[in-house]
Amino acid sequence: MEESSVDVAVIGAGPYGLSIAANVTATGRTVRIFGQPLQTWANAMPLGMKLKSDGFASNLSAPAPGLTLAEFCRHEGIPYHDTKQPVSLDTFVAYGLEFQRRFVPYLETVDVRSIERSGGGFRLTTDDDSTLLARNVVLAVGVTHFRIVPRELAGLPASLVSHSAEHHRVDKFAGRDVAIVGAGASAVDLAAALIDVGAAPTIVTRADRIRFNAEPGQPSLLRRLMNPASPLGPGWRSRLASDLPQLYRQLPDRLRLDILHRHLGPQSVWYLREKVLGRADILTDHHVEEAALAGHRVRLKLRDASGSSKSLDVDHVIAATGYWPQTERLHFLDKSLRGAIRHAAGVPILSRNFETSVAGLYATGLAAAGSFGPLMRFVAGADYAAQRLGRHFSQAQGSQDAIVPGSRVPQAI
């Protein structure tokens, strides 16, 4: 049987995937999109959490007016404010699902198992053993492929160590001692959730303190000038990262990755400060030196900034240690395809239109953060990526050569 073919295949159905599919479809290109809608948000975030991003910075990118987060909340009677009302996880997931129903009703809720080159395009195989050919593939795979677990914990059995992305619910830890390694929003959100179910969390972090953002208010004119608002939060660096992602692309590789690593470091939402600082044990200036079994528990050997060591015995360890977008972690890409992607320290280098060095293969979201900066770590970046790709494919509409993989070498940094 002849395989079906499509202009653009989008892999992933989170904010980036749905936004890109909606915008590219509006250009007249044929699009197929694969994945579970809002999967990471619905299944890998702590139940009951609220978004770190403000409401105005949490919109998906629609090709037609009428479905911002504010408009969705107004229609559903959900309290909303651009900056002063934290957005609940439940609200954001419901908003994303409504966006999908309205703009991407053709979503195929099956995962893509493998992608390989085939002739002038790509062959995709899904988990139900269907195959198709695509001239172009857009990777919008979110963050979970890129999770990081410290090597000191890697030798422990899965029953005793996990990543923060694995815990939508934490009920099973009720009455148990849990160590959380990390100091960012994921660590604090999990600590709060564990407290709520009656667990005893201990946060272990190299940082000298747990940082929280400021409670929303009305800043003075001087403060607004010194720290202008942006989708990434206040400050000129965040404002520039939001407004000038193409300029960020022009920076040297090492500097781009250093900024990505350091800008907007670990910081949590203000309203969890009292709960977590008051009810969780917190070991700052400590890192995990060793981890070993101690009966049915885990014994962590910790070392502090002065060089002193101590032991901590717990029932489970959660690595809230974040994500890093290295191409080698995308195992559904054929090995030769992964090897052909130009990168810096494993992080893909992209053209101005989000194209990798493999013509016709694009990457967005966290996988694009090494080229376009911190904006791609947040929902707010979905609008930029979707509109950019929409224009790109629209301009290519009249020229088959412009969109057939192998017909050009994308402009690199």
Secondary structure by P-SEA (a helix, b strand, c coil): cbbbbbcbbbccccaaaaaaaaaaaaaccbbbbbccccccccccccccccccccccccccccccccccaaaaaaaaccccccccccccaaaaaaaaaaaaacccccccccccccccccccbbbbbccccccccccbbbbccccccccccccccccccccccccccccccccccccbbbbbccccaaaaaaaaaaaaabbbbbbbccccbbbbccccccccaaaaaacccccccccaaaaaaaccaaaaaaccaaaaaaaaaccccbbbbccaaaaaaaccccccccccccccccccbbbbbcccccccccccccccccccccccccccccccccaaaaaaccccccccccccccccccccccccccccccccccccccccaaaaaaaaaaaaaaaaccccccccccccccccc
